[in-house]
Amino acid sequence: MSSFKRSFTRNTKKAVSTMLVTAMCLSGGAAVFADQATTPTAQSVAAVSIFSDVKDGFWAEKHIYKLAAEGIILGDAGKFRPSDSVTQQEAITMAIRFMNLDSKLGNGEGSPTELTVSKYFKPYLELAVSQNLINKSEEIAATGAKESWGEKKASREWIAKILVRALGKETEAKASAGQATGFADHDKITASARGYVNVAVQLDITKGVEGNKFDPLGKVTRAQIATFLSRGGDHFNPGYSNVYEGIVTELTDSKVTLTANGKMKSFTLDNRSVYFTKDSELKATKAELKPYTKVLIVDKVGSAVYVEVVDAKAQLESTEGTLLRMLSGNRMLLLVNNDSVTYTYDDNTAFMDQNGNAIKAESLTPDSTLVVQRETYSGANKPIIVQVKSAIVNKSGKGTISSVNVTDKTLSIKDASGNTETFKFDDSAAGTIVRYQSQILTLGELKADMAVSYVVKNNVLDSIEVSQGVERTVTGTLISVEGNSLLSYKNASGYPEVKLLVEKPKVVINGINDATLADLIADLNGGDKVELTLDPQERVTQIVVQGRQSEVLSDAAVVNYDSKSKTLTVLDSAKKPHVFVVNDKSKLDYNSTAPTLSGIESLLTKDRKINITHIGDRVLSLQVIYKYEGTFLAANTTTKIITVQLADGKTVAVPYQGSQPSIELFGKSNATVNDIKLGDPVTVILSANQDTLQTLAIKSVVQFEVSSVNTANSRIRAVSNGLSSEFYVNQATLLDENGNVIKLSNLEAGQTINVTFNGQTAVAVQVVKLTLGKIQAVDGSNLTLKPYSGGTEIFSLSGGVKVLRGTSVSTGITSLTTSDHVEVRKASDGGLVVNVLTVLERKVSRYDANNKEILVIRASLSDNNFRFTVTPETYIHQGDTTLSVQSLKENDKIVLYFNGDKLVEVEKQ
């Protein structure tokens, strides 16, 4: 907006009197924000009272607040009734107010008699006709003989006309009348309205409905017209006297000052103030209001009742330079881009050190690098903030690493008071020294959140000592893996180190699904190049193979094996012979859970297919091929061939015997080839002589709720879709919701888990994250939730959504509202599952501390559902304030929310 203040003179007595009329705009009644009293001396303003039926998070809340503050919409006995349809007489009244034409209202005597309206609305109808907001002939033609024009519900295409005319865009509407609207129901839009619909959509005032339809005859609700008018304000400057837009030049807990065109205006911030931002429909907090940002404020007798951050970018420009010297008369001389520039500051200029702490101008030292931020809104370009970016520093300290930038060779450290400083480091051999206990670390091993002590000399980090371990990574060459407990490796400096392993560390090897320790190649000279993740106790939690020095010979055919000399002769795929030596350190793999050299020797018969990993003639690993892992391509039931694509892109065709191949699929006892889809991950288990398929195991992921955990037998009982299953997990990797390895004993009844099965065998179990909270907003792309833990969390709906409400199941979001309290989780297929919590409203009787139960007052003598168990996870609150269960008193009104039979939330009213 071009001017600081929108000139807007509204007849105050008329505005107050309208609140006494029952048949007023939007049915009349008490306004959301009270206007001034009719007597000039009265200064009191009623406290903000948003309509009782417009809850926090309601999709149109922002627009209703704004228009109510501007006096465009009024309520009815404290309610807005957002879902009620708007009548035509109400719509034109709101449009006249929106256009700021109240001062032109007459007595209504010139109102067209052919268009019936209530007495209150006649002046508005009269003015609407004279302002060409409506076309009299057009309206008469569209009104039935016995139909009241004013009481007629406003349609979507009719409202589009009113909005476009109110914005002065009728010329554009006529110009685009012949253009296609792009909606699927284009032909249902009246020809004379199509241009208006096009303009309204182009201005982003209105959009279509589901199915790319406009629904031209659909009724417009009160919430919708408030939104349309509010958005229309972006294309129209009506000059309201109580609306201001400018730059925040002063901000305290109770006051904000805007500056524009050299003028200043201050407003009180109090419990009446509500906050929004330009790019969000959701209510914001006062924290969004920051100095030097562009803000719109609606004023009510000095109080900022509506505050909207229009541009969150600070209206400042920054210049960096080197301080040459301080001059007299509040001036300083800087070298900027090889030019000497003088800056004049005043008492309002803030001087800060590198950490943002206030300093005095005289404390600045020559050769310091300064950043001067000057305002861009007054034309004077006065320095607002002068901050030291760097100066000669020699110091020592303690803190926590915030970030490491290897490219810029900088390290940021936060001290105990929360200040963050950034220092240069020297990564040369004689540069910055990094220690942890007795070890010398590389700078690359430093991670965020590590606690450190440090020494800075001449602006460069001289030494860093890690004083408290956090997760870090190291690289090296794998030497050995002893059982499942110890790992030795040669570090980046060439020295051997030994680390403890956590139970079931995660192993990542490209091309091997669900890799384990047994898949690693350990050798003093030719072992895997690995990256090890170490926890704060220096235990290995993850091993990632980054490279292998060894060579791999795949699909080799045995020619001969001599058990005495341990020599193995094979032919590769090109029929070229190779001779290898197998020893006790060679890793062996065949269809056995406990492979041994003597066990594999009996299988090394002529033409047996094997895979060999070797260095020269020394065998590092030897695998008798008994399975193929890949994705399903085809099943030819005529030739009885199963074709699978391997991870390296190669394909294998495996014949099967019998009329049907043997297929394993969890949850189906008699699976057939019809149960396999193209691209499904599968494992082909070969027969003993490797020439036919023994079993085709289909990989599947199933989501369960845990019923019980048998740690002694490594078994889980769980329920999926109402069916109970029991399965062993002794061969499975167990992960928590964040992907960290856990023990079976960490799983509990009631948890939701995703189980990956290879056929009937569980190979991975991961806990599913469950988020409980209240829906704040939902649209076609995202669901925004306010979790019990606070803040907001946004869930994408791109993978589909399933809504569970009691016993009903639906897809899509149409049934969800901002009053719903829900549990949200990801389904096994990646889609979103939203379980709407069941609700019970009661009054408190008492809390039974012995049994940890809330007792409520029964609804009737036959009501036996009055005792509810409270767990440490039950969220008890009033608004955003968390309460203890003991704070609930007799007769307190509460709302209880249940996830199944479990009480998860208690909300005090």
N, C-alpha and C positions, 0 to 999 in steps of 0.2 A: 504494500500500500504506500502511496506516495506521501501522504501527510501524516503527521504524528497523531492528530486527534480527528476522529470522524464527527463532523458537526451533525448533531441529531437532536432536534427539539421535539419532544413529545409532550402533549398536553397531560400534565401530571394528574390533574383532577379527573380527567377522562380515564387515564390508566388505572387510577385507584377505583373509580366507580365501576369499571368493567369487572372487577373482582366480585361485585355484588350482583351481577347479572347471571342468571343461571343458564341462559341460552347463548353463551359467549363462545369465542374461539376455543375449540377443543373442549366444549361443554362447560367452560368457565370454572370459577372457583378460586381458591387461594393460589397465588403464584408460587413458583419454586423459590424465587428470591423476592422478598418484599420490595416494593418501590418506596420512594421517599414519602413521608407523610405529607398531607396537603398543606399543613402549616409550615412556613419557611423556617421557623426556629427549630422544628423537630429534627434531630440528628440520629435518632435510633434506627437500627436496621435489624430486622429479624434474622436469626441465625439460619444458616443454610439448612434446608430441609429437602433433600432430593426426594422425588416421589417415592412413596413406600412400595410401589409395584415396579420400580426400576432398580433392580439389584446390581451390586458391584459385579462388573464383568459383562453386563448386558451388552449385546453387540452394538446398540445405538446409543449407549450411555453418553459418550463424548458429545454427540450432536445435540442430544436432549439438554445436557448441561449448558452447552454454549448458547443455544437459542433461548433457553429459559433465562440465562443471565442477561441476554440482550433484550429481553422483554417481548420476544416474538411469539413464544408459546407460553401458555398458562395451564394450570392444572385444575383438577376438580376434587375438592375436599382432600387434598394431599395425594391424590393419585393421578397418574398420567394415562393409564389404560393403553399401553403401547400397541396392543394387538387389535384394538378396535379400529374399524374402518373410518376414514375421514369423509365428511360430507363436503359437497361442493361449496356451500356457504362458509364452512370452516376453512377450506383451502384458500379461497380468495382473501379471507380476512388475514390469514397468516402471510399470504403473498404481499398484501398491502403493507403490513408491518415490516416485512422483510425489505421492501423497497423504500422504507422510511417515508411513507406518504401520509402518515397519520394527520399531519397538520392541514392536509387538503380535504379532510373528510367534511362532508356537508351534513344536512339533517336527514338525508335519505329520501326527500320528497321526489327527487328525480329518478328514483330507482324504477326500472322497468316493471310495470304491473304484470306483464306476461310471465315474468320469472318470479315465482313465489319464494320468498325467504322470510325468516322470522324478523320481527321488528328491529332487533338489535343489529342485524346484519345488513339492513337496507342502506345505510351510508357507505358501507364497504362495497356493496354491489353497484351502487351509483358511481362510485369512484373507479371501480374496476372496469366499467363500461367506458367511462370517459378517458381512461388511461389505455384503452385498447388491450387490457389484460384479457378480456373475453370479448367475443364477437356476439352481439345481441341476437342477430338473425340466426347465426349458427346454433346458439344455445336454445332458442325457441324451437327450431326445427328438430333438435335432438331430445326435446322434452315431451313426454306424453301428455295427453289432455288432462288426465287425472293425477298426474305426477307432480310432486313438489320439487321444483328445480333445486332449491336449497338443501333439502333433506336427501337428495339423491347421492348415493355413494360415488365418490370420485374414482374414476378408472385410471389405469396406468397411462394410457395414451392421452387422456384429458389432462392429467397432471403434467405430462411432458410439455403440452402446449403452454400451460400456465407458467411453468418454470422458465421455458425458453423466452417467452414474452417478458417475464419479470426481469430477465437478464439483458433485455434489449437485443436479442439475437434472432428476431423474427425474419430479418432479411436473409440471414444464413440458412434459416429453416426453409424458406421458400426456394432458395437456390439449390438445396439438396433434396427437394421433394421428390424428384424423379430417380434418385439413387436407391439402390437396394439397401435394405437395413441389415442384411446378413443374418437375420434370425430365421429359424426354421418355420415360424408361423408368420412370415412376412405378409402373406396374402390376407391374413386376418386383421392386420393393422389397417385402420381406415386410411384411404389414400391421402386425405387432407392432413392426416396426422403424421405421415411417414417422415417428412422433413424435420418436424419437431423431435421425433424419436431419434433420428440420426444425430442431430445437434446435441441432444441431452446425453447420448452415449459418448459422442466425441469429447464432450467436456467432462466425462467421467462422473456425471451427476447421478446417473442411474445405469444399471446393468440389466442383463437378462436374468431369467430364472433357469431352473434345471432343464436340461435337454436343449440348450441353445434356443430357448423361446423367449419372446418378450411378454407374452400374456397380456395383450393390449386392453382387454376388458376386465382384467383382474383388479380387485379392489385394493386401494392403497391404505396401509395402516398408518396410525399416528407416528409410530417409530420410523417408518419409511419416509414419510414426508418431512419429518424433522431432519433426517439424514440428507435428503435431497436438497433442502434449503441450506443446510450447513455447508454442503459441498459446493453449492452454487455461490456461496460467499467468496470462494476463491476467484470468481470471474466477475465480481461486481463490487463496487465501493459505494455503499449507501450513505456513508458519512454519519455513523452513529456517534453521538456525543460521549458515550460512556465506553467506547472501545478505543484502545491505544495500542500502538505498535512502535517499538523502538529497541534500543540496545540497553542491556542491563549494565548500568555503571555503578550501582551500589546494591549490595545484597547482605542482609543480616537475617537472623532468625525470624524477625517480625516485620521486616521492611524490604521493599524492592524499589529501586529508582530506575526509570527508563529515560533515555536521552535520544532525541531525534530532532534534526534541523536546528540544533543549538538550544533546544528547549528541554527542560527536565520536569518529570512528573513522578511523585512518590506515592506508593500504595502500601497499605497495611496487609501483612500476611498473617492470617489467623485461622481459626477452625472453620471459617466459611470458605477458605480458599481450596479450590480443587485444581489438579495439575494434569496436563496432557502434553503430548508431543505431536508434531505435525505428521510424522510418519507412522503413528500407531493409533488404533481405535481404543486401546485399553488405558485405563486411568494410570497415571504415573505418580511419582512421589516428588516431594519438594527437592530431593537430591538432583533431579533433572534440571533444575533451574540453576544456571551457572553464570558468573560474570562475563560480560562482553558477548553474550549470545543474543540473537534477535528473538524477541518475545512479544506475544499479543496478550493483552490484559483487558478483561471486562470489569469495569469499576462500578461498585455500589457504595456511594458516599465514602470514598477513600479506601475501601477494602477491595482487594483483588479477589473477586469471587470466582473468576475463571482465568486460568493462566495456561497459555499454550506456547511451548517452545517452537517457534517457527523455523529457526535455523540454529542447530546446536553447535555450529562451527563458530569459534571465537572470532569476533570481528577485529582481529589484530593482524599486523604484518610483522614478520620477524626479520631482523638483520643481524648478521654475525660479523664481528670484527675484533681487532686486537686493541686493547686500551693503550694509548700512547701516554696520556697524562690527564689528570683532572685539572680543570681550569676554574677561574673565579666566576662568580655569577651563576652558580648551578649549571655549569657546562662541563662536558667531557669530550676529549678528542680521541677518536677511534680511527684505526686504519681499516678501511673497508674496500676490498677489491683494489688494493694499491692506491686508494685515494684517501686523503685525510678528511674526515667528516666530523663536524661538531654537532652534538646533541644537547639541547637545553631541557633540563628536567625541573620539576617543581615538588612541592611538599606531598603531592598525591602519588608521586612515582614510587613504586615499591622496588627495593633492591634485595636480591636473594643470592645465597651461595649455591653451590652445586646441588645441595640437598633440599633446596626450597626454603631454607631457614632465613628469616629476615636479618639483614645486615645494614650497616650505615654506608652511605655513599663514599665517605672518606676511607673506608676500610678496603676499597678496591686498590689493587696494586698493578703497576705498569706490566705489560706483556701478558696480562690475563686475557683469555678469550671470553668475550661477553656476547650475550644474545639480547638485543634490544627489541622489545615488542612495543610497537606504536599503534595507537587506535586509528581506525580507518573511517570513522563515522562522523567526525566533526569538521574535517577539512584542515584542522591544525596539525594532525599527525603527531600529537604529543606522546612522549615515551610513557607508557603505563607500567611496564615491568622491565627491569634490567637484571639479568641473571648471569652469574658466573658459570661459564661452561667448563673452563679448565684454568687451573693456575698451578704454579710449582707446588707439588705436594710431597712431603716426606712424613710418613706416619705409619702407625701400626694399629691394628684393631681386630675385632671379632665380629662375626656376623654369619649370615646364611646366603649362599649363592642364589641369586635371582635368575641369571642367565649367563651363558657362555657363547660368545660370537667368535668362531674360529676364523671367519673371513676377515673381520675387522680387528681381530686379535684384542678383544676387550672382554672383561669379566665384570659383571655387576654384582655387588654385594649389599645386602640389606642388614643394617645394624639393629640392635635391640630396640631402639626407639622407632623403628619403621622407616628410617631414611635409607635411600638407596644411592650408592656411589658407583661409578663406572671407572675402571682402571685399565690401562694398557698392560698386556703381558708380552714377554719376549719368549718366543718358542724356539729359539736357537739352542744349541747344545749347552752353551754357557749362560743361558737366560734364566727365566723364572723356574725356581725349584718347587716341586710339588711333592709333599710327603703324606703318607698315611701310615701311622704306627711305625713300623720299621721298613716300610716299603717306599720306593720312589715311584710315583705315578706319572703318567703323561697328562698333559693338559686336556687331551681328549677324553680322559676318564672323569673329569670334573662334571658334575651334573647339578641341575637345579635342586635346591633344598638341602644341599650338603652344608653342615655347620663347619666353619673354617676360622682359623686365625691367620692373619696376613701381615706382611711388611711391605710398604711402598717406599721406594727410593727414587727421587727425581721423576715422579709421575708414573713410574713403571713398577709393577709388582715384582719384588725381589724374591719373595718366598711365600708359599701357601701351605698350610698344614691342615689337613682334614681332621677335625677334632671329634666328629661324630659320623659314623658310617651311615650311608643310605644306599639304595640300590645303585649299582654301577656296572659297567661292562668292561671286559678286557678281551684282548685277542691273543692268539698264539697257535701253536701246533700241538695236537693231541698226542700224548705219549702213551698213556694207559688209562683204563677204567677198571678199578678193582671192585668186583661185585657190583653192588648198587650204592656204595657209600663213599668211595674215594675216586678222584680224578686228578691225574697229573698232566701238565702241559708245559711246553716251552714258551715263555712269554715273549713279548715283542723285542725284548733286549737279548733274547737267546738263553736266558736262565730258566732252569726248571722250577716249577712251583706245584704244590699239592693243595687241592681244595676238597672240602666235604661236599657231598651232594645232598640236596633235600630229597625226601621221598617222592619218587616219580617226577624227576625234573622234565620239563618240556623239551623235546628234541625236534629241531626243524631241519629237514634235509630236502632240498629241491628235488622233486620227482618221486619222493617216497611219502605216501600218505600215512598219517599216524605213526611217524617214526619213533623208535625207542632207542635206548642205550645200545641195544644189540646191533643197531644199524650203523653205529659209528665205527670208523677205522682208526685205530690207535697204533702208532709206530714212532719210534724215536726219530727216524729220518723222514718217513713218508706218511705220517699221520695226517688226519684231516686238519685243515685250517679252520679254526673255530672262533666264534665270538661267544664268550661266556657272560651270562648275567649273574651278578653276585648280589645277594641280599645284605642287609646291614650286618649280619653275622658272618659275612664272607662265604656263605654257602652258595653253591651253584644251583640256580632255579631254572635256567634255560640254556640250551646249547644250540647254537645256530651254525651249521656247516657252511662256511663261505667258499671253500674250495678244496679240491682233492688233487694231490700230486700223483696219485696212483693212476693206473690205466685199468679200463674195464673191458673185458671180453664177454660179450653177451651171446646167448644161444649157441655156445660151443658144444660139440659132440665128443663124448669120451671115446678115446681109442683104446687106452689101457691105463690101469692104475696098479702100481707095485707097492704093496703094503709094507715091504721091508725097507725099501729105499725112500718111501713116501713120495715117489715121483708120479706125476700125472701127465699123460700125453693126450692132447685134444686136437680136434680140427675146428678152425673157426668157420664162419659162414662162407668164406671163399675157399674152403677145403685146404687151407694152409695149416701145417702142423705146428704145435707149440708144446714145449715141455716145461712143467712147473714143479716146484717142491712144496709140499704141504707140511706144516709143523704144528706143534702143540699151541702156538700162538695164533694160528689162522682162525679167523671167525667162521663158524660153520652154521649153515641154515638149511634145514630140510623139514619135512612135516613132522616136527617133534617139538615139544615144549622144553626139552632138555637135551639139545644136540651134543654128540660126542664124536671124536675122530673115529673110534671103532664103529660107531653107529652109522656114520656116513660112508665108510669104506665099502660096506656091502652093497651100497647103491651105485657105486662108481663103475658100473658095467658098461660094456660097449654100446655106443650110440645114445647113452643117457645124456639128456640136455642139461647143461649147467651154465651158471654165470660165475665169472671169476674176476676178482679185483686183485691186482698184483703190482709189485714193483720189481721190474726185471723178471727173474724166474721164481721169485718168492711170492707165495700166495698170501694175501692179506685177508681175503674173505672168499668163501666158496659156498655157492648156493645151488642146491639141486632144485631145479625149477619144478615146483609143485603147484604154483598158482600164478595167475596174472591179475593185476589190478588195473582198472581203467573204466571207460564208459561204454555202455552198450550201444552197438551200432545196428545189429540186425540178427534175426533168427530165421534161418531158412528151414522150414519144417519138411521140405521135400528132400533136400540133400542132407538134412540133419546137421547143420553147421551153425555155430554161434560165433559171431564176429564182434570183437571188442577192440577199442582204440586205447592204447597205452598212454601213459603220461608224456612220453617222448614223441608222441605223434604216430608211432608205428601201429599197425593193426595186426591182430592175430586171429586166425580162424580155427576154432576148436570143434571137432566133431563130437556128437553125443550118440549114445546107443538107446534103443527102446523107442517107444512112440512119442515120449515127451522127455525133455531134459529134467534132471532133478533140480528144482529151484527152491531156494530158501528165502522167505520174506517174513519179517517179524509180523505177527498178528494174523498170518494166513497159513493154515496147515497144508493146503493143497494148491500152492501157487503154480501158475502156468505161464507160458511165454506172453500171454495176453496181459499179465500183470506188470510187464516191463515196458518202459517207454524209452524212446530214443534219447540218449544222453544220460540215462540213469547211471549213477556210479555202481559198479559191480565188481565182484571178485570171482574169478574162475578157478576153482579147485580141480586139479588134474587127477586122473587115475594114477595108480602106482607105476604104470609103465609109460606115463606121460602122453599117451596117444589119444585119449578121449577125455571128455568132461566127466568129472565125478559129481560136482555140485556147482551150481551158479548161485552165489550169494548176492542178493540185492541190498545195497546200502540204503537205509531209511532213517529218518529222524522223527521221533515221536515225543510229544510233550505229555508229561505225567505230573500228577500230584502225589508226593511220597506218602505212603501209608505207614511203612515201618522200615527200619534198617537193621539188618543182621550182620554185624561186623565180624562175628566169628566165622561165618560161612561166606562172607563177601557177597551178600545177596540183598536185593531191594524188592520190596513189595510196593506197587504203585498203581494208580488209577488213571485211565485215559478214556474220555468219552463214556464214562460210566462203567467201563470194564476194568476188572482188576487183573494185574499181571505180576509175575514174580520172575526175576532174572538175576543171573550172576554178573558181577562187575569186576571179577578178579583180573580180567584182561583189559579193563577200561582205564583211560585217563580221566581223572576226576578234577573238575575245575569249578571255581566259584563264579559269581556273576560277572567278575572283572577279568576272568581268564587266568586267575592264579591257581596253581596246583593245590589241592586240598586232600585230606584223608577221608576215608569212608565215614569215620566217626564224626566228621564235621557236618554230615548231612542229617537233617531232622525231618520228622513227620510234619506234613503241612507245606513243605517247600515245593515249589514248582521246578521241574527239571526238564531239560531236553536231552534225550538219550539217542545216541547214534548207534544203530545196529548194523553189523555186517552179517546179513542173513538173520540168524537167530541169536547171534553173539553181540553183546554190548561192548563197543570199543571206545566210547567216550560218553561222559556224563557231565553236563554243565548246568549249574544253578541258573534259573531264569530270574532276571531282575523284575520285581513287582513294585510299581509306584502307585501309592495311594494319595488321593487328593481331590480337589474340587475343580471342575472344568471352568476355565476363565473365558475361553473363546474356542470356537470350532468353525472351520470353513472347509472348502473343498480340498485344501492342500495340507493343512496342519490342524492338530489339536493342541491347545495350550492348557497346561494343567498347573494348578498351584498345589505342590506337594505338601504333605504334613511337615516336611523338613524345612519348608520356607522357600522363597524365591519362586521362579517359574521354570517349567520344563516344556519344551515343544517337541511333539511327536509328529513325524511325517506320516501322511496317509497314502503315500504313493504306492505302497505294497498292498493296499486294500485294508478294510477294517471289518471286524465282526463285533456287534454289540450284543451283550448278554444282559437282559433285564428280566429278572425272575426266571420263569420257564421259557420265555420267548427269546428267539435268536433272530437277529436281522443283520443285513449288510448295508453299509452306508451310514451316514451321520445324521439323517433327518430326525431321528428320535432323540438325539442328544441335546441337552440344554445347559445353560450356565448355572443352573441350580443343582445339577447332578453331581454327586460325590461318587467317585469311581476308583476301580483298580485297573491299571493299564499294564499290559505286558506284550512282548513280542511272541507271536505264534511260531511254531517250528518252521513254517514256510516263509517267515519274514514279515507277514502281515501283522496288523495291530489287533489285539483283543481288548475290548473295553467292557469291563464287568461293572454294571451300575449297582452300587450298594443299595441294599434294602433299608428302608427308613421306618423308625418307630418313634412317635412323639409321646412322651410321658412326663410325669413329675416325679422328682426324687422322693423316695421314702427314707432310705438311709444307706450307708456304706457298711458292709460286713467285712471288717478287716481280717478276721480269722479265715474266712473262705475266699477273700479277695473278690467280693461280688458287690455290684450295685443293685439295690432293691428299689423298684419303682412302685408307685401307687397303681393298683390294679384298675383296669378299665371297667371291670365288673367283677362280681363274686365268682364267676366262672372262668375268669382270666387267670390261667396258671403260668403265663409267660411273663414273669415279673422279676426273675433273678438272672443277672448277667455277669459272667466272669470277666474281670479286668486283668489284662496282662501288662507287663512293662512296655509293650509296643502300642497299647491302646492310646490314641491321640485324644486328649481331653483338653478343651480350649473354649474360650469365649472370644470371638473375633480372631485376632492374630496373637492373643495372649494365651500361653500354655498354662493350664491349671493342674493342680494336684487333685487326685480323686477325693482326698479328705476335705477339700474346700467346697465340695458340693453339699448344699444344705437341703433340709426338708422343704418340699414344695417348689424347689427350683425347677423351672421348666427346662427340659433337655430334649435334644434330638439324638437318638442312637442310630448308628450306621453299622450294618452287618455285611461282612463278606462271607456268604454262606451262613454258617451258624456262629461264626466268630465275630465278637464285638471289636471293631477296629477304630471307631471314632465316637466321641461323645461331645456334642456341641451344646454349650449352655446358652440359653436365649437371653 
